[in-house]
Structure formats: C-alpha cells, structure tokens
Amino acid sequence: MFGTMSIVLQNLDIFFIMVIIKGIEYTNADIFLIYRVFGTGM
C-alpha cells in the first residue's frame, strides 16, 4: 500500500515540476490531457 502511494507521489512530483518548468506555455487543454494520461496510467 505504502509502496504504491510513494510511486503516485513521485508521478505527481514529476507532473508539477513539468508544469512549473513550462509555466504559462501550458494551456488548460494541455493540462487536462496530461491529467487524463496520468489518470489512465494509474
């Protein structure tokens, strides 16, 4: 259980780092698409 949680948190860290690096370049559609990909990936 805890192992799975740490993997999910790692993915979220990567996601937020990507968003911060791209910053304003991301549109709402891009964020929504990435969110869907992450959602189906888990």
N, C-alpha and C positions, 0 to 999 in steps of 0.2 A: 504493500500500500504506500509506504513512505517513498519507496524507490520510484514508483510511478509519479508521485507528486513532485519529486525533485526534477524528473525529466520534463514534466509540464512546466515547472517554473523556469527551467533552463530555456525552453522554447519561448516562453513569454519574454524572458530577458532579451533573447536574440531579436524577437519581434519589436520590442520597444527600442532597442539600440538601432535597428534598421530605420524605424520611424524617426528617431531623433536625428540620425545622420542625414536622411533625406529631407526632413523638416517640411517646409512648405511645398516642396516638389510633389508630395503625395496629394492626390485628390481623394475625396470621400469614396469614390468608386474603387480606387486602388486599395484603400484600407479595408473596404468591405470585401473585396475579392480575396485579399490576403487573409482576412479573418475567416472567410469561408474555407479557404485551403487549409488553414491551421485547424479549423473545426473538424473537417473531414479527415485530416491527417491523424488526429487523436481518436 
